Amino acid sequence: MRKDATFIGLEIDDAAGADAALAAKLAEVCPVDIFSDDDGRVGLVEGNLDECILCEMCIKAAPPGTVKVHKLYSDEVLA
């Protein structure tokens, strides 16, 4: 799954996106409410994507390599 806004793109591994525990954890740790728990699946609040402060809390909360933050303005990827 990948969703893009103007400045930030979020990529979540499809298998990880179906993990109910991960969905709850990401919704809990994100300080700008980008993630939601959609009935046990990772959901994204698209209107909040560009609010990302690049804190990497989502990356740290998820299994390695399953969440990536794309800086669309520089082609840099945080993983």
C-alpha positions in Angstrom: 0.0 0.0 0.0 1.3 3.5 -0.8 -0.4 6.8 -0.5 1.1 10.1 -1.6 0.3 13.7 -0.7 2.2 16.7 -1.9 5.3 16.3 0.2 5.1 12.9 1.9 4.4 9.4 0.6 3.9 6.5 3.0 4.6 2.9 1.9 3.4 0.0 4.1 4.1 -3.6 3.3 0.8 -5.3 2.4 1.2 -8.1 4.9 2.1 -5.7 7.7 -0.9 -3.5 6.7 -3.1 -6.5 7.6 -1.6 -6.9 11.1 -4.1 -5.7 13.8 -1.5 -5.2 16.5 0.6 -3.0 14.1 -2.5 -1.0 13.1 -3.2 -0.2 16.8 0.5 0.6 17.5 0.9 3.0 14.6 -2.3 4.8 15.4 -1.0 5.2 19.0 2.5 6.4 18.2 2.0 8.9 15.4 1.9 12.4 16.9 0.1 13.9 13.9 -2.6 11.2 13.5 -1.6 9.9 10.0 -2.4 6.3 10.9 -5.7 4.8 11.9 -6.8 1.3 12.9 -9.4 0.4 10.3 -11.0 -2.8 11.7 -7.6 -4.4 12.4 -5.9 -3.1 9.3 -3.5 -0.2 9.0 -5.4 2.9 7.7 -4.0 6.2 6.5 -5.7 9.5 7.1 -4.8 11.0 3.7 -5.5 14.6 4.8 -2.8 14.3 7.5 0.0 12.8 5.3 1.7 16.2 4.7 1.6 16.9 8.5 4.3 14.3 8.9 7.1 15.7 11.1 9.6 13.0 10.0 10.0 11.7 13.6 10.4 8.1 12.4 8.2 6.8 15.3 6.2 4.7 12.8 9.3 3.2 11.3 10.6 2.3 14.8 7.3 0.8 15.9 7.0 -1.5 12.8 9.0 -4.5 11.8 12.1 -3.6 9.9 11.4 -2.6 6.3 7.7 -2.6 6.5 7.0 1.2 6.8 8.8 3.7 4.6 8.4 7.4 4.5 9.1 9.0 1.1 10.1 12.7 1.0 8.6 13.5 -2.4 10.4 16.8 -2.6 13.9 15.2 -2.4 13.4 11.5 -3.4 14.9 10.5 0.0 13.3 7.5 1.7 13.3 6.9 5.5 13.1 3.2 6.2 
